[in-house]
Amino acid sequence: MMIGPFPWWIAVIIGLIIFSGYMAFRAIRSEMRLEQEFIEKEGKVYMDRIEEERKRKEETSQSGKREDEVQSIS
């Protein structure tokens, strides 16, 4: 049996190549989504650490100012 000027098995091979390309595209897109979620999660952890450090420094500087004020008053 022939499909146009080609045997049927060539049409099957072309179909499988197209299907394989589609599946590769889906896998790449899924991998990119997972990678983006991981990057966002790690970025949030990093930003939380920065915020905690900023608060700790503010508390330390405020307690240092209070001690200076107490010492200057006495």
PDB file with one MODEL, atoms N, CA, C and O in Angstrom:
MODEL        1
ATOM      1  N   MET A   1       0.847  -1.179   0.000  1.00  0.00           N
ATOM      2  CA  MET A   1       0.000   0.000   0.000  1.00  0.00           C
ATOM      3  C   MET A   1       0.891   1.241   0.000  1.00  0.00           C
ATOM      4  O   MET A   1       1.909   1.288   0.691  1.00  0.00           O
ATOM      5  N   MET A   2       0.504   2.222  -0.766  1.00  0.00           N
ATOM      6  CA  MET A   2       1.303   3.441  -0.897  1.00  0.00           C
ATOM      7  C   MET A   2       0.423   4.639  -0.556  1.00  0.00           C
ATOM      8  O   MET A   2      -0.766   4.675  -0.872  1.00  0.00           O
ATOM      9  N   ILE A   3       1.046   5.616   0.098  1.00  0.00           N
ATOM     10  CA  ILE A   3       0.376   6.884   0.383  1.00  0.00           C
ATOM     11  C   ILE A   3       1.086   7.904  -0.495  1.00  0.00           C
ATOM     12  O   ILE A   3       2.209   8.320  -0.208  1.00  0.00           O
ATOM     13  N   GLY A   4       0.429   8.289  -1.541  1.00  0.00           N
ATOM     14  CA  GLY A   4       1.091   9.155  -2.513  1.00  0.00           C
ATOM     15  C   GLY A   4       2.242   8.378  -3.122  1.00  0.00           C
ATOM     16  O   GLY A   4       2.083   7.201  -3.444  1.00  0.00           O
ATOM     17  N   PRO A   5       3.379   8.998  -3.285  1.00  0.00           N
ATOM     18  CA  PRO A   5       4.520   8.297  -3.877  1.00  0.00           C
ATOM     19  C   PRO A   5       5.365   7.549  -2.840  1.00  0.00           C
ATOM     20  O   PRO A   5       6.395   6.980  -3.200  1.00  0.00           O
ATOM     21  N   PHE A   6       4.954   7.531  -1.540  1.00  0.00           N
ATOM     22  CA  PHE A   6       5.755   6.904  -0.478  1.00  0.00           C
ATOM     23  C   PHE A   6       5.069   5.667   0.087  1.00  0.00           C
ATOM     24  O   PHE A   6       3.839   5.599   0.102  1.00  0.00           O
ATOM     25  N   PRO A   7       5.843   4.685   0.554  1.00  0.00           N
ATOM     26  CA  PRO A   7       5.249   3.532   1.234  1.00  0.00           C
ATOM     27  C   PRO A   7       4.637   3.962   2.578  1.00  0.00           C
ATOM     28  O   PRO A   7       5.016   4.998   3.125  1.00  0.00           O
ATOM     29  N   TRP A   8       3.717   3.190   3.096  1.00  0.00           N
ATOM     30  CA  TRP A   8       2.996   3.543   4.330  1.00  0.00           C
ATOM     31  C   TRP A   8       3.931   3.674   5.531  1.00  0.00           C
ATOM     32  O   TRP A   8       3.689   4.502   6.410  1.00  0.00           O
ATOM     33  N   TRP A   9       4.990   2.876   5.581  1.00  0.00           N
ATOM     34  CA  TRP A   9       5.860   2.901   6.756  1.00  0.00           C
ATOM     35  C   TRP A   9       6.652   4.200   6.868  1.00  0.00           C
ATOM     36  O   TRP A   9       7.076   4.566   7.964  1.00  0.00           O
ATOM     37  N   ILE A  10       6.860   4.907   5.749  1.00  0.00           N
ATOM     38  CA  ILE A  10       7.527   6.212   5.801  1.00  0.00           C
ATOM     39  C   ILE A  10       6.605   7.231   6.472  1.00  0.00           C
ATOM     40  O   ILE A  10       7.069   8.084   7.228  1.00  0.00           O
ATOM     41  N   ALA A  11       5.301   7.145   6.198  1.00  0.00           N
ATOM     42  CA  ALA A  11       4.329   8.029   6.853  1.00  0.00           C
ATOM     43  C   ALA A  11       4.310   7.759   8.364  1.00  0.00           C
ATOM     44  O   ALA A  11       4.196   8.688   9.164  1.00  0.00           O
ATOM     45  N   VAL A  12       4.422   6.480   8.744  1.00  0.00           N
ATOM     46  CA  VAL A  12       4.449   6.126  10.170  1.00  0.00           C
ATOM     47  C   VAL A  12       5.706   6.707  10.824  1.00  0.00           C
ATOM     48  O   VAL A  12       5.632   7.259  11.921  1.00  0.00           O
ATOM     49  N   ILE A  13       6.829   6.589  10.174  1.00  0.00           N
ATOM     50  CA  ILE A  13       8.091   7.128  10.719  1.00  0.00           C
ATOM     51  C   ILE A  13       7.989   8.639  10.883  1.00  0.00           C
ATOM     52  O   ILE A  13       8.395   9.175  11.914  1.00  0.00           O
ATOM     53  N   ILE A  14       7.459   9.327   9.890  1.00  0.00           N
ATOM     54  CA  ILE A  14       7.300  10.785   9.980  1.00  0.00           C
ATOM     55  C   ILE A  14       6.368  11.141  11.132  1.00  0.00           C
ATOM     56  O   ILE A  14       6.626  12.087  11.877  1.00  0.00           O
ATOM     57  N   GLY A  15       5.293  10.386  11.273  1.00  0.00           N
ATOM     58  CA  GLY A  15       4.367  10.611  12.393  1.00  0.00           C
ATOM     59  C   GLY A  15       5.054  10.411  13.741  1.00  0.00           C
ATOM     60  O   GLY A  15       4.846  11.194  14.668  1.00  0.00           O
ATOM     61  N   LEU A  16       5.867   9.369  13.850  1.00  0.00           N
ATOM     62  CA  LEU A  16       6.595   9.121  15.105  1.00  0.00           C
ATOM     63  C   LEU A  16       7.623  10.220  15.396  1.00  0.00           C
ATOM     64  O   LEU A  16       7.833  10.590  16.551  1.00  0.00           O
ATOM     65  N   ILE A  17       8.250  10.729  14.362  1.00  0.00           N
ATOM     66  CA  ILE A  17       9.207  11.836  14.543  1.00  0.00           C
ATOM     67  C   ILE A  17       8.476  13.076  15.062  1.00  0.00           C
ATOM     68  O   ILE A  17       8.957  13.751  15.972  1.00  0.00           O
ATOM     69  N   ILE A  18       7.336  13.364  14.489  1.00  0.00           N
ATOM     70  CA  ILE A  18       6.535  14.519  14.936  1.00  0.00           C
ATOM     71  C   ILE A  18       6.080  14.308  16.382  1.00  0.00           C
ATOM     72  O   ILE A  18       6.158  15.223  17.201  1.00  0.00           O
ATOM     73  N   PHE A  19       5.607  13.107  16.689  1.00  0.00           N
ATOM     74  CA  PHE A  19       5.167  12.794  18.055  1.00  0.00           C
ATOM     75  C   PHE A  19       6.331  12.918  19.039  1.00  0.00           C
ATOM     76  O   PHE A  19       6.162  13.451  20.136  1.00  0.00           O
ATOM     77  N   SER A  20       7.493  12.433  18.656  1.00  0.00           N
ATOM     78  CA  SER A  20       8.673  12.521  19.511  1.00  0.00           C
ATOM     79  C   SER A  20       9.057  13.980  19.762  1.00  0.00           C
ATOM     80  O   SER A  20       9.414  14.343  20.883  1.00  0.00           O
ATOM     81  N   GLY A  21       8.989  14.797  18.751  1.00  0.00           N
ATOM     82  CA  GLY A  21       9.269  16.227  18.910  1.00  0.00           C
ATOM     83  C   GLY A  21       8.283  16.883  19.857  1.00  0.00           C
ATOM     84  O   GLY A  21       8.674  17.699  20.692  1.00  0.00           O
ATOM     85  N   TYR A  22       7.008  16.536  19.737  1.00  0.00           N
ATOM     86  CA  TYR A  22       5.986  17.083  20.623  1.00  0.00           C
ATOM     87  C   TYR A  22       6.244  16.669  22.072  1.00  0.00           C
ATOM     88  O   TYR A  22       6.147  17.497  22.977  1.00  0.00           O
ATOM     89  N   MET A  23       6.568  15.414  22.295  1.00  0.00           N
ATOM     90  CA  MET A  23       6.843  14.940  23.656  1.00  0.00           C
ATOM     91  C   MET A  23       8.096  15.603  24.228  1.00  0.00           C
ATOM     92  O   MET A  23       8.138  15.916  25.418  1.00  0.00           O
ATOM     93  N   ALA A  24       9.105  15.819  23.404  1.00  0.00           N
ATOM     94  CA  ALA A  24      10.314  16.508  23.869  1.00  0.00           C
ATOM     95  C   ALA A  24       9.977  17.942  24.247  1.00  0.00           C
ATOM     96  O   ALA A  24      10.465  18.447  25.259  1.00  0.00           O
ATOM     97  N   PHE A  25       9.156  18.599  23.452  1.00  0.00           N
ATOM     98  CA  PHE A  25       8.733  19.958  23.755  1.00  0.00           C
ATOM     99  C   PHE A  25       7.991  20.008  25.090  1.00  0.00           C
ATOM    100  O   PHE A  25       8.246  20.892  25.907  1.00  0.00           O
ATOM    101  N   ARG A  26       7.079  19.067  25.314  1.00  0.00           N
ATOM    102  CA  ARG A  26       6.346  19.020  26.593  1.00  0.00           C
ATOM    103  C   ARG A  26       7.291  18.802  27.764  1.00  0.00           C
ATOM    104  O   ARG A  26       7.142  19.435  28.809  1.00  0.00           O
ATOM    105  N   ALA A  27       8.260  17.913  27.597  1.00  0.00           N
ATOM    106  CA  ALA A  27       9.212  17.626  28.678  1.00  0.00           C
ATOM    107  C   ALA A  27      10.061  18.856  28.990  1.00  0.00           C
ATOM    108  O   ALA A  27      10.298  19.165  30.158  1.00  0.00           O
ATOM    109  N   ILE A  28      10.514  19.554  27.965  1.00  0.00           N
ATOM    110  CA  ILE A  28      11.327  20.756  28.174  1.00  0.00           C
ATOM    111  C   ILE A  28      10.508  21.823  28.888  1.00  0.00           C
ATOM    112  O   ILE A  28      10.997  22.464  29.819  1.00  0.00           O
ATOM    113  N   ARG A  29       9.277  22.014  28.461  1.00  0.00           N
ATOM    114  CA  ARG A  29       8.406  23.013  29.089  1.00  0.00           C
ATOM    115  C   ARG A  29       8.136  22.666  30.549  1.00  0.00           C
ATOM    116  O   ARG A  29       8.145  23.547  31.410  1.00  0.00           O
ATOM    117  N   SER A  30       7.898  21.398  30.828  1.00  0.00           N
ATOM    118  CA  SER A  30       7.674  20.959  32.208  1.00  0.00           C
ATOM    119  C   SER A  30       8.923  21.169  33.056  1.00  0.00           C
ATOM    120  O   SER A  30       8.833  21.617  34.199  1.00  0.00           O
ATOM    121  N   GLU A  31      10.078  20.849  32.503  1.00  0.00           N
ATOM    122  CA  GLU A  31      11.347  21.034  33.219  1.00  0.00           C
ATOM    123  C   GLU A  31      11.590  22.514  33.517  1.00  0.00           C
ATOM    124  O   GLU A  31      12.074  22.860  34.595  1.00  0.00           O
ATOM    125  N   MET A  32      11.257  23.379  32.576  1.00  0.00           N
ATOM    126  CA  MET A  32      11.431  24.816  32.786  1.00  0.00           C
ATOM    127  C   MET A  32      10.531  25.307  33.914  1.00  0.00           C
ATOM    128  O   MET A  32      10.946  26.139  34.721  1.00  0.00           O
ATOM    129  N   ARG A  33       9.298  24.798  33.976  1.00  0.00           N
ATOM    130  CA  ARG A  33       8.386  25.175  35.061  1.00  0.00           C
ATOM    131  C   ARG A  33       8.941  24.744  36.415  1.00  0.00           C
ATOM    132  O   ARG A  33       8.938  25.522  37.369  1.00  0.00           O
ATOM    133  N   LEU A  34       9.416  23.503  36.494  1.00  0.00           N
ATOM    134  CA  LEU A  34       9.983  23.017  37.751  1.00  0.00           C
ATOM    135  C   LEU A  34      11.196  23.840  38.164  1.00  0.00           C
ATOM    136  O   LEU A  34      11.357  24.175  39.337  1.00  0.00           O
ATOM    137  N   GLU A  35      12.033  24.158  37.212  1.00  0.00           N
ATOM    138  CA  GLU A  35      13.229  24.953  37.488  1.00  0.00           C
ATOM    139  C   GLU A  35      12.842  26.343  37.987  1.00  0.00           C
ATOM    140  O   GLU A  35      13.457  26.862  38.918  1.00  0.00           O
ATOM    141  N   GLN A  36      11.824  26.946  37.368  1.00  0.00           N
ATOM    142  CA  GLN A  36      11.377  28.275  37.785  1.00  0.00           C
ATOM    143  C   GLN A  36      10.810  28.237  39.204  1.00  0.00           C
ATOM    144  O   GLN A  36      11.069  29.143  39.995  1.00  0.00           O
ATOM    145  N   GLU A  37      10.040  27.199  39.533  1.00  0.00           N
ATOM    146  CA  GLU A  37       9.503  27.059  40.888  1.00  0.00           C
ATOM    147  C   GLU A  37      10.633  26.915  41.901  1.00  0.00           C
ATOM    148  O   GLU A  37      10.578  27.499  42.983  1.00  0.00           O
ATOM    149  N   PHE A  38      11.658  26.138  41.553  1.00  0.00           N
ATOM    150  CA  PHE A  38      12.791  25.956  42.452  1.00  0.00           C
ATOM    151  C   PHE A  38      13.527  27.276  42.661  1.00  0.00           C
ATOM    152  O   PHE A  38      13.905  27.610  43.784  1.00  0.00           O
ATOM    153  N   ILE A  39      13.730  28.023  41.577  1.00  0.00           N
ATOM    154  CA  ILE A  39      14.418  29.313  41.672  1.00  0.00           C
ATOM    155  C   ILE A  39      13.623  30.271  42.559  1.00  0.00           C
ATOM    156  O   ILE A  39      14.198  30.975  43.389  1.00  0.00           O
ATOM    157  N   GLU A  40      12.300  30.297  42.382  1.00  0.00           N
ATOM    158  CA  GLU A  40      11.469  31.183  43.195  1.00  0.00           C
ATOM    159  C   GLU A  40      11.520  30.786  44.666  1.00  0.00           C
ATOM    160  O   GLU A  40      11.576  31.648  45.544  1.00  0.00           O
ATOM    161  N   LYS A  41      11.500  29.471  44.937  1.00  0.00           N
ATOM    162  CA  LYS A  41      11.561  29.006  46.323  1.00  0.00           C
ATOM    163  C   LYS A  41      12.890  29.378  46.962  1.00  0.00           C
ATOM    164  O   LYS A  41      12.918  29.873  48.089  1.00  0.00           O
ATOM    165  N   GLU A  42      13.979  29.149  46.262  1.00  0.00           N
ATOM    166  CA  GLU A  42      15.295  29.494  46.793  1.00  0.00           C
ATOM    167  C   GLU A  42      15.450  31.004  46.951  1.00  0.00           C
ATOM    168  O   GLU A  42      16.077  31.470  47.902  1.00  0.00           O
ATOM    169  N   GLY A  43      14.885  31.758  46.029  1.00  0.00           N
ATOM    170  CA  GLY A  43      14.928  33.212  46.134  1.00  0.00           C
ATOM    171  C   GLY A  43      14.180  33.706  47.352  1.00  0.00           C
ATOM    172  O   GLY A  43      14.621  34.644  48.016  1.00  0.00           O
ATOM    173  N   LYS A  44      13.045  33.081  47.656  1.00  0.00           N
ATOM    174  CA  LYS A  44      12.276  33.464  48.840  1.00  0.00           C
ATOM    175  C   LYS A  44      13.067  33.161  50.101  1.00  0.00           C
ATOM    176  O   LYS A  44      13.088  33.971  51.028  1.00  0.00           O
ATOM    177  N   VAL A  45      13.717  32.007  50.148  1.00  0.00           N
ATOM    178  CA  VAL A  45      14.544  31.654  51.305  1.00  0.00           C
ATOM    179  C   VAL A  45      15.653  32.693  51.476  1.00  0.00           C
ATOM    180  O   VAL A  45      15.926  33.131  52.594  1.00  0.00           O
ATOM    181  N   TYR A  46      16.287  33.085  50.383  1.00  0.00           N
ATOM    182  CA  TYR A  46      17.365  34.063  50.426  1.00  0.00           C
ATOM    183  C   TYR A  46      16.840  35.417  50.921  1.00  0.00           C
ATOM    184  O   TYR A  46      17.459  36.054  51.773  1.00  0.00           O
ATOM    185  N   MET A  47      15.704  35.845  50.384  1.00  0.00           N
ATOM    186  CA  MET A  47      15.141  37.131  50.807  1.00  0.00           C
ATOM    187  C   MET A  47      14.720  37.100  52.273  1.00  0.00           C
ATOM    188  O   MET A  47      14.866  38.101  52.976  1.00  0.00           O
ATOM    189  N   ASP A  48      14.197  35.963  52.746  1.00  0.00           N
ATOM    190  CA  ASP A  48      13.845  35.836  54.164  1.00  0.00           C
ATOM    191  C   ASP A  48      15.089  35.965  55.037  1.00  0.00           C
ATOM    192  O   ASP A  48      15.038  36.618  56.080  1.00  0.00           O
ATOM    193  N   ARG A  49      16.195  35.361  54.637  1.00  0.00           N
ATOM    194  CA  ARG A  49      17.445  35.472  55.391  1.00  0.00           C
ATOM    195  C   ARG A  49      17.925  36.923  55.434  1.00  0.00           C
ATOM    196  O   ARG A  49      18.367  37.406  56.477  1.00  0.00           O
ATOM    197  N   ILE A  50      17.836  37.602  54.314  1.00  0.00           N
ATOM    198  CA  ILE A  50      18.256  39.008  54.275  1.00  0.00           C
ATOM    199  C   ILE A  50      17.389  39.831  55.217  1.00  0.00           C
ATOM    200  O   ILE A  50      17.902  40.664  55.963  1.00  0.00           O
ATOM    201  N   GLU A  51      16.077  39.604  55.189  1.00  0.00           N
ATOM    202  CA  GLU A  51      15.160  40.347  56.059  1.00  0.00           C
ATOM    203  C   GLU A  51      15.448  40.065  57.533  1.00  0.00           C
ATOM    204  O   GLU A  51      15.445  40.986  58.349  1.00  0.00           O
ATOM    205  N   GLU A  52      15.695  38.808  57.878  1.00  0.00           N
ATOM    206  CA  GLU A  52      16.030  38.466  59.262  1.00  0.00           C
ATOM    207  C   GLU A  52      17.321  39.155  59.696  1.00  0.00           C
ATOM    208  O   GLU A  52      17.408  39.671  60.811  1.00  0.00           O
ATOM    209  N   GLU A  53      18.317  39.165  58.822  1.00  0.00           N
ATOM    210  CA  GLU A  53      19.590  39.814  59.135  1.00  0.00           C
ATOM    211  C   GLU A  53      19.393  41.316  59.311  1.00  0.00           C
ATOM    212  O   GLU A  53      19.982  41.923  60.205  1.00  0.00           O
ATOM    213  N   ARG A  54      18.570  41.909  58.465  1.00  0.00           N
ATOM    214  CA  ARG A  54      18.292  43.344  58.561  1.00  0.00           C
ATOM    215  C   ARG A  54      17.618  43.658  59.910  1.00  0.00           C
ATOM    216  O   ARG A  54      17.985  44.624  60.578  1.00  0.00           O
ATOM    217  N   LYS A  55      16.638  42.842  60.300  1.00  0.00           N
ATOM    218  CA  LYS A  55      15.960  43.059  61.583  1.00  0.00           C
ATOM    219  C   LYS A  55      16.931  42.883  62.747  1.00  0.00           C
ATOM    220  O   LYS A  55      16.908  43.650  63.709  1.00  0.00           O
ATOM    221  N   ARG A  56      17.784  41.863  62.647  1.00  0.00           N
ATOM    222  CA  ARG A  56      18.749  41.621  63.716  1.00  0.00           C
ATOM    223  C   ARG A  56      19.700  42.806  63.847  1.00  0.00           C
ATOM    224  O   ARG A  56      20.017  43.225  64.960  1.00  0.00           O
ATOM    225  N   LYS A  57      20.155  43.346  62.727  1.00  0.00           N
ATOM    226  CA  LYS A  57      21.052  44.501  62.773  1.00  0.00           C
ATOM    227  C   LYS A  57      20.356  45.728  63.343  1.00  0.00           C
ATOM    228  O   LYS A  57      20.959  46.485  64.103  1.00  0.00           O
ATOM    229  N   GLU A  58      19.082  45.932  62.982  1.00  0.00           N
ATOM    230  CA  GLU A  58      18.331  47.058  63.532  1.00  0.00           C
ATOM    231  C   GLU A  58      18.187  46.922  65.045  1.00  0.00           C
ATOM    232  O   GLU A  58      18.366  47.891  65.782  1.00  0.00           O
ATOM    233  N   GLU A  59      17.861  45.708  65.505  1.00  0.00           N
ATOM    234  CA  GLU A  59      17.721  45.487  66.949  1.00  0.00           C
ATOM    235  C   GLU A  59      19.054  45.723  67.653  1.00  0.00           C
ATOM    236  O   GLU A  59      19.093  46.332  68.723  1.00  0.00           O
ATOM    237  N   THR A  60      20.137  45.247  67.060  1.00  0.00           N
ATOM    238  CA  THR A  60      21.456  45.422  67.656  1.00  0.00           C
ATOM    239  C   THR A  60      21.826  46.902  67.704  1.00  0.00           C
ATOM    240  O   THR A  60      22.348  47.377  68.713  1.00  0.00           O
ATOM    241  N   SER A  61      21.559  47.637  66.619  1.00  0.00           N
ATOM    242  CA  SER A  61      21.906  49.056  66.600  1.00  0.00           C
ATOM    243  C   SER A  61      21.015  49.848  67.545  1.00  0.00           C
ATOM    244  O   SER A  61      21.480  50.812  68.153  1.00  0.00           O
ATOM    245  N   GLN A  62      19.755  49.473  67.685  1.00  0.00           N
ATOM    246  CA  GLN A  62      18.869  50.165  68.614  1.00  0.00           C
ATOM    247  C   GLN A  62      19.263  49.894  70.058  1.00  0.00           C
ATOM    248  O   GLN A  62      19.231  50.803  70.886  1.00  0.00           O
ATOM    249  N   SER A  63      19.634  48.656  70.372  1.00  0.00           N
ATOM    250  CA  SER A  63      20.053  48.350  71.743  1.00  0.00           C
ATOM    251  C   SER A  63      21.373  49.045  72.049  1.00  0.00           C
ATOM    252  O   SER A  63      21.593  49.457  73.188  1.00  0.00           O
ATOM    253  N   GLY A  64      22.257  49.187  71.065  1.00  0.00           N
ATOM    254  CA  GLY A  64      23.514  49.907  71.245  1.00  0.00           C
ATOM    255  C   GLY A  64      23.263  51.387  71.489  1.00  0.00           C
ATOM    256  O   GLY A  64      23.947  51.995  72.312  1.00  0.00           O
ATOM    257  N   LYS A  65      22.299  51.981  70.794  1.00  0.00           N
ATOM    258  CA  LYS A  65      21.956  53.387  70.999  1.00  0.00           C
ATOM    259  C   LYS A  65      21.374  53.588  72.388  1.00  0.00           C
ATOM    260  O   LYS A  65      21.678  54.580  73.050  1.00  0.00           O
ATOM    261  N   ARG A  66      20.547  52.666  72.830  1.00  0.00           N
ATOM    262  CA  ARG A  66      19.962  52.760  74.171  1.00  0.00           C
ATOM    263  C   ARG A  66      21.057  52.715  75.236  1.00  0.00           C
ATOM    264  O   ARG A  66      21.024  53.477  76.202  1.00  0.00           O
ATOM    265  N   GLU A  67      22.015  51.828  75.054  1.00  0.00           N
ATOM    266  CA  GLU A  67      23.110  51.747  76.038  1.00  0.00           C
ATOM    267  C   GLU A  67      23.917  53.041  76.037  1.00  0.00           C
ATOM    268  O   GLU A  67      24.340  53.510  77.094  1.00  0.00           O
ATOM    269  N   ASP A  68      24.133  53.618  74.857  1.00  0.00           N
ATOM    270  CA  ASP A  68      24.869  54.897  74.778  1.00  0.00           C
ATOM    271  C   ASP A  68      24.093  55.999  75.487  1.00  0.00           C
ATOM    272  O   ASP A  68      24.677  56.825  76.188  1.00  0.00           O
ATOM    273  N   GLU A  69      22.759  56.010  75.301  1.00  0.00           N
ATOM    274  CA  GLU A  69      21.938  57.027  75.949  1.00  0.00           C
ATOM    275  C   GLU A  69      21.976  56.872  77.455  1.00  0.00           C
ATOM    276  O   GLU A  69      22.073  57.863  78.178  1.00  0.00           O
ATOM    277  N   VAL A  70      21.901  55.632  77.941  1.00  0.00           N
ATOM    278  CA  VAL A  70      21.918  55.373  79.369  1.00  0.00           C
ATOM    279  C   VAL A  70      23.272  55.796  79.945  1.00  0.00           C
ATOM    280  O   VAL A  70      23.327  56.392  81.020  1.00  0.00           O
ATOM    281  N   GLN A  71      24.345  55.496  79.247  1.00  0.00           N
ATOM    282  CA  GLN A  71      25.684  55.861  79.727  1.00  0.00           C
ATOM    283  C   GLN A  71      25.880  57.375  79.701  1.00  0.00           C
ATOM    284  O   GLN A  71      26.522  57.922  80.597  1.00  0.00           O
ATOM    285  N   SER A  72      25.343  58.061  78.697  1.00  0.00           N
ATOM    286  CA  SER A  72      25.519  59.512  78.619  1.00  0.00           C
ATOM    287  C   SER A  72      24.693  60.220  79.697  1.00  0.00           C
ATOM    288  O   SER A  72      25.088  61.286  80.169  1.00  0.00           O
ATOM    289  N   ILE A  73      23.564  59.647  80.089  1.00  0.00           N
ATOM    290  CA  ILE A  73      22.721  60.246  81.126  1.00  0.00           C
ATOM    291  C   ILE A  73      23.386  60.082  82.492  1.00  0.00           C
ATOM    292  O   ILE A  73      23.295  60.992  83.315  1.00  0.00           O
ATOM    293  N   SER A  74      24.048  58.960  82.763  1.00  0.00           N
ATOM    294  CA  SER A  74      24.633  58.723  84.073  1.00  0.00           C
ATOM    295  C   SER A  74      25.870  59.455  84.307  1.00  0.00           C
ATOM    296  O   SER A  74      26.462  59.339  85.380  1.00  0.00           O
TER     297      SER A  74
ENDMDL
END
